[in-house]
Amino acid sequence: MSASHLAQGNEAPYYYVPADSVHPVRASFCLLLTLLGAALWINSYHVGFWLFLVGILGLFVVLFGWFGDAIRESESGLNNQRVDHSYRWSMAWFIFSEVMFFAAFFGSLWYTREVTTPWLSNLDHQTLLWPNFSGTWPNLGPAGVVPAFKTVGPFWLPTINTALLLTSGLTLTIAHHALRASHRGKAIFWVALTVILGFSFVACQGYEYFHAYHELNLRFDSGAYGSLFYMLTGFHGFHVILGATFLTVILFRLIKGHFTASHHFGFEGAAWYWHFVDVVWLGLYLFVYWF
């Protein structure tokens, strides 16, 4: 390590460029297996479940190694302010891409409900294309081709989940302020509480799915409503699992003594992602469960 490196408080004076890595190739292969397995699984091919499972497990193994390399680079002082800015811009653009991802599904919900459904129920379409089609939302499709189902209301599980996520955003903010004040013990406590709240949300949503599937007869193929309900809430639940996993990594890093009051972008990046997940859920809570 050079003298100039040491003089800057264990921070590299240059823009660190990591060596070539196999992690992106491995992650891409695992994602390919995951998507291929999911497609086969949905179409009732038995091998699809196993491909999906292998892809997911492989992805977690790859991310574990990838995150480990990035953590070691940061803790060894290779990341200076320039690299820190790159991480911040990268995370910001990643969250923006996630915003666009969910915007597409929210747009689908709006278009199906406010444009397509009334359009198909007008006089011309009822006479020529969809006789006896009801323009209400949700509906059972033309001529009742969709088995009868009930919708999921806001009470009580969705409301409980809203309280869980909003509380988790508060506890994470408290943890951030504690870390900035160099109160590591308090930061560890509040991050641990945030992780518990996040996984509690996932457990409640799993129970909600069980209730919807078995008692409300709401399936993925229950018309446009069923498809959009599970796509929106399911993808959000997946993001909650990812966010809670990120925060679990942050928790273990805090326990190991990583991060300082002025150098903790790993914490901040996970916090940004978690607050994004909170905001998306508020949109879901309003437009899926209330409206």
Residue pairs with C-beta under 8 A, 6 or more apart in sequence:
1 77
2 13
4 13
5 11
5 12
5 13
5 77
8 80
10 77
11 77
11 79
11 80
11 81
12 77
12 78
12 79
12 80
13 80
14 80
15 80
15 82
15 83
16 73
16 78
16 79
16 80
16 83
18 69
18 73
21 66
21 69
23 62
23 65
23 66
23 69
26 58
26 62
27 59
27 62
27 63
27 66
29 58
30 55
30 56
30 58
30 59
30 62
31 55
31 59
32 55
33 51
33 52
33 54
33 55
33 58
34 51
34 52
34 55
34 56
34 59
35 55
36 48
36 51
36 55
37 47
37 48
37 49
37 50
37 51
37 52
37 53
37 54
37 55
38 48
38 52
39 48
40 47
40 48
40 51
41 48
41 49
41 51
41 52
42 48
67 249
71 253
71 258
71 266
73 79
74 266
75 258
79 87
84 263
84 265
87 265
87 269
88 265
88 268
88 269
91 269
91 272
91 273
92 272
95 272
95 273
95 276
98 239
98 276
99 276
101 235
102 232
102 235
102 236
102 280
102 283
105 228
105 231
105 232
105 235
106 232
106 283
106 287
108 228
109 228
109 232
109 287
109 288
110 287
112 224
112 228
113 137
116 224
117 135
117 136
117 137
117 139
117 224
118 135
119 125
120 129
120 130
120 133
120 135
120 142
121 130
121 133
121 134
121 135
122 135
125 133
126 132
126 133
129 142
130 142
130 143
131 142
131 143
132 142
132 143
133 139
133 141
133 142
133 143
134 140
137 225
138 149
138 151
138 222
138 223
138 224
138 225
138 226
139 146
139 223
139 225
140 146
140 147
140 148
140 223
141 223
146 221
146 222
146 223
146 226
147 217
147 219
147 222
148 217
149 216
149 217
149 218
149 219
149 222
149 225
149 226
150 216
150 217
150 218
151 216
151 218
151 225
152 158
152 208
152 212
152 216
152 218
152 229
152 288
152 289
153 289
154 285
154 289
154 290
157 204
157 205
157 207
157 208
157 211
158 208
158 285
158 289
159 285
160 204
161 201
161 204
161 205
161 208
161 281
161 285
162 281
162 282
162 285
164 197
164 198
164 200
164 201
164 204
165 197
165 198
165 201
165 240
165 277
165 278
165 281
166 278
167 197
168 193
168 194
168 197
168 198
168 201
168 274
168 278
169 274
169 275
169 278
171 190
171 191
171 193
171 194
171 197
172 190
172 191
172 194
172 247
172 271
172 274
172 275
173 271
174 186
174 190
175 186
175 187
175 189
175 190
175 191
175 194
176 187
176 267
176 268
176 271
178 184
178 186
178 187
178 190
179 187
179 254
179 259
179 261
179 264
179 267
180 261
180 264
181 261
182 260
182 261
184 254
184 257
187 254
188 251
188 254
188 255
191 247
191 250
191 251
191 254
192 251
194 247
194 274
195 244
195 247
195 248
195 251
198 240
198 243
198 244
198 247
198 274
199 244
201 237
201 240
202 237
202 240
202 241
202 244
205 233
205 237
205 240
209 230
212 218
212 229
213 219
218 226
218 229
219 226
220 226
220 227
220 230
221 227
228 288
229 288
232 284
232 288
233 284
233 288
236 277
236 280
236 281
236 284
239 277
239 280
240 277
242 273
243 270
243 273
243 274
243 277
246 269
246 270
246 273
246 274
247 270
247 274
249 270
250 266
250 267
250 270
253 259
253 266
254 267
258 266
259 266
259 267
